[in-house]
Amino acid sequence: MWDKPTLLNMTANLLFALSVVVMLYAALYAVVHLPIFPLREVKIEGELSHVNRDQIKLIVAKHLKGNFFTLDLIKARDAFEKLPWARKVSLRRRWPDKLEVSIEEHQALARWGSIALVDTHGELFHAASGNSDLPVFYGPGDGVIEVASQYGEFGKELAVANLQIANLMLTPRRAWQITTTNGLVIELGRVEMNARLAKFANVYTNTLAALNKKITYADLRYPNGFAIRKPVEVINLNNAIKKQTGAVS
């Protein structure tokens, strides 16, 4: 090897190049970690109703370590996403000393039993809510999105009769039950739920509401009509409804 000057020159050049690269990296590392690039501003963006200033200050103090270059954005984002009402968080550096944090909050749609809240995307989250008017959903663990979606559809049908949903239940067999805010329990079954509910809402508006009598239960699972129950008796309205509006299926 020592009698091959060309190979020696190539080796020397390679070692010199490596040493220059190492020195440049060390110099850059040292400069980046100097306290001359501090984060001076954290700007929070988003329409926030539940995430408060004290929570943000705590995260900034505990989890935003390092300067403009060395801050770990992934760890910082994870810290913000642990806030109970934070659904989605994104972070971005803004030269020379700013960090922009965009927070999207969950929008509560309902309660999932007594264990969680459901947002408008059909996602479960755990947070405290002082809104006692939220409806309550019940269902199997894989049915959250399905229940949230049907809540909107059923709500539109019932709005025709000026009824609102207080509880919505999906059984493991995929049968539906609605309890309205005035205490009416509606059995929908597993098929043609929207059509059945639409016909019931129409009859309720045009006939049942005019009776000025409290109805506690309506079973819509009959093929050609439905049954209702007052507090002390059950009335089958199939024949009366057929005469006025035609068969109700």
C-alpha positions in Angstrom: 0.0 0.0 0.0 2.8 2.4 1.0 4.4 2.1 -2.5 1.1 3.2 -4.2 1.1 7.0 -4.0 -2.3 7.3 -5.9 -4.1 5.1 -3.3 -2.4 7.0 -0.5 -3.5 10.4 -1.9 -7.1 9.1 -2.3 -7.1 7.8 1.3 -5.8 11.1 2.6 -8.3 13.1 0.7 -11.1 10.9 2.0 -10.0 11.3 5.6 -9.6 15.0 5.1 -13.2 15.3 3.7 -14.6 13.2 6.6 -12.8 15.4 9.1 -14.3 18.5 7.5 -17.8 17.1 7.5 -17.4 16.1 11.2 -16.1 19.6 12.1 -19.0 21.3 10.2 -21.5 19.1 11.9 -20.1 19.7 15.3 -20.0 23.5 14.7 -23.6 23.4 13.4 -24.7 21.3 16.3 -23.1 23.7 18.7 -24.6 26.8 17.1 -28.1 25.3 16.9 -28.0 24.4 20.6 -26.8 27.8 21.7 -29.3 29.9 23.7 -29.5 32.4 20.9 -32.5 30.9 19.2 -35.1 30.8 22.0 -38.8 30.4 21.4 -40.3 33.7 22.4 -43.9 33.2 21.3 -46.4 30.4 21.2 -49.4 31.3 19.1 -52.6 29.3 19.6 -55.0 29.1 16.7 -58.5 27.6 16.6 -62.0 28.3 17.9 -61.5 27.2 21.5 -64.4 26.8 24.0 -63.0 24.3 26.4 -59.2 24.4 26.1 -58.2 27.2 28.5 -55.2 29.4 29.0 -54.1 27.7 32.2 -53.9 24.3 30.4 -51.9 25.8 27.6 -49.5 27.5 30.0 -48.9 24.2 31.8 -48.1 22.4 28.5 -45.7 25.1 27.4 -43.9 25.0 30.7 -43.6 21.2 31.0 -43.3 20.0 27.4 -41.9 22.7 25.2 -38.2 22.1 25.8 -35.4 23.4 23.6 -35.0 26.3 21.3 -36.4 27.1 17.8 -34.4 24.3 16.2 -34.3 21.6 18.9 -37.9 21.5 20.0 -39.4 18.1 19.4 -42.6 18.9 17.5 -43.9 15.3 17.8 -43.6 15.2 21.6 -45.1 18.7 21.8 -48.0 17.8 19.7 -48.7 14.7 21.7 -48.7 16.8 24.9 -51.4 19.1 23.4 -53.4 16.2 22.1 -53.7 14.8 25.7 -56.0 17.7 26.5 -59.5 16.2 27.0 -61.2 18.4 24.4 -58.4 18.5 21.8 -59.4 16.4 18.8 -56.6 17.3 16.4 -53.4 19.3 16.9 -50.8 20.6 14.4 -47.6 22.5 15.1 -45.4 24.7 12.9 -42.3 26.7 13.4 -42.3 30.3 12.2 -38.9 32.0 11.9 -37.3 33.3 13.9 -38.8 32.6 17.3 -42.4 31.6 17.0 -44.3 28.3 17.4 -47.8 28.1 15.9 -50.2 25.6 17.5 -53.5 24.9 15.8 -56.1 23.1 17.9 -59.4 21.6 16.7 -61.7 20.8 19.6 -64.2 18.0 19.8 -67.8 19.2 19.3 -69.9 17.2 21.7 -73.0 15.6 20.1 -74.1 13.3 22.9 -73.1 11.2 25.8 -72.1 7.5 25.3 -73.9 6.0 28.3 -72.2 7.2 31.4 -68.6 6.6 30.3 -67.8 9.1 27.5 -68.9 11.8 25.1 -69.5 11.4 21.4 -68.4 14.2 19.0 -69.9 15.2 15.7 -67.5 12.8 13.9 -68.8 9.8 15.8 -65.6 9.6 17.9 -65.6 8.9 21.6 -63.7 11.1 24.0 -63.4 11.5 27.7 -64.0 15.0 29.1 -66.3 16.8 31.5 -69.3 18.5 30.1 -71.7 20.7 32.0 -74.3 20.5 29.2 -77.1 18.5 30.8 -79.2 18.7 27.6 -77.0 16.4 25.6 -78.8 13.2 24.4 -77.6 9.9 25.6 -76.5 7.1 23.1 -76.3 3.4 24.0 -75.0 0.7 21.8 -72.2 -1.9 21.2 -68.6 -0.7 21.1 -68.4 -0.9 17.3 -71.6 1.1 16.8 -70.6 4.6 17.8 -70.4 6.1 14.3 -73.6 4.2 13.3 -75.6 5.6 16.2 -74.2 9.2 15.7 -75.2 9.0 12.0 -78.7 7.7 12.6 -79.2 10.3 15.4 -79.2 13.0 12.7 -81.5 11.1 10.4 -84.0 10.2 13.1 -83.9 13.7 14.4 -85.0 15.1 11.0 -87.9 12.8 10.9 -89.1 13.6 14.4 -88.7 17.3 13.9 -91.8 17.2 11.7 -93.8 16.2 14.8 -91.9 18.6 17.1 -90.3 15.7 18.9 -86.6 15.6 20.1 -84.4 12.6 20.9 -83.4 12.2 24.6 -82.0 8.6 24.3 -81.1 6.6 21.3 -80.3 2.9 21.7 -78.8 0.4 19.2 -79.1 -3.2 20.5 -76.5 -5.9 19.8 -79.0 -7.3 17.3 -79.0 -3.9 15.5 -82.6 -3.0 16.6 -83.3 0.7 17.3 -85.2 2.3 20.2 -85.8 6.1 20.7 -86.9 7.9 23.8 -88.0 11.4 23.2 -87.6 14.4 25.6 -91.3 14.1 26.5 -90.9 10.5 27.6 -92.2 8.7 24.5 -90.5 5.4 23.8 -90.4 4.4 20.1 -89.5 0.9 19.0 -88.2 1.0 15.4 -86.9 -2.5 14.9 -84.1 -3.3 12.4 -85.5 -2.5 8.9 -87.0 0.5 7.2 -86.5 2.6 10.3 -86.5 5.9 8.5 -89.7 5.2 6.5 -91.5 3.9 9.6 -90.5 6.9 11.6 -91.5 9.3 8.9 -95.0 7.8 8.7 -95.3 7.8 12.4 -94.3 11.5 12.7 -96.8 12.4 10.1 -99.6 10.6 11.9 -98.5 12.0 15.2 -98.7 15.5 13.8 -102.0 15.1 12.1 -103.8 12.8 14.5 -102.2 11.8 17.8 -101.2 15.3 18.9 -104.8 16.5 18.4 -106.0 13.9 20.9 -104.3 15.9 23.6 -103.5 12.7 25.4 -100.1 11.6 26.7 -98.6 8.7 24.8 -95.8 6.7 26.5 -95.0 4.0 23.9 -95.2 3.4 20.2 -94.3 0.1 18.5 -93.5 0.7 14.8 -92.4 -2.9 14.1 -95.8 -4.0 12.6 -95.8 -4.6 8.9 -99.1 -2.7 8.3 -99.3 -0.2 11.1 -98.2 0.5 14.7 -99.4 0.3 18.2 -99.3 3.0 20.8 -99.8 2.9 24.6 -101.2 5.5 26.9 -100.2 5.3 30.6 -103.0 2.9 31.4 -104.0 1.2 28.1 -102.8 0.0 24.7 -104.6 1.2 21.6 -104.1 -0.3 18.1 -104.7 2.4 15.6 -104.2 0.4 12.5 -107.8 0.6 11.3 -108.3 4.3 12.2 -105.0 5.2 10.5 -105.9 3.3 7.4 -109.2 5.2 7.1 -107.5 8.6 7.4 -104.1 8.2 5.8 -103.9 4.7 4.3 -101.9 1.8 5.5 -98.9 2.5 7.7 -96.0 0.0 7.2 
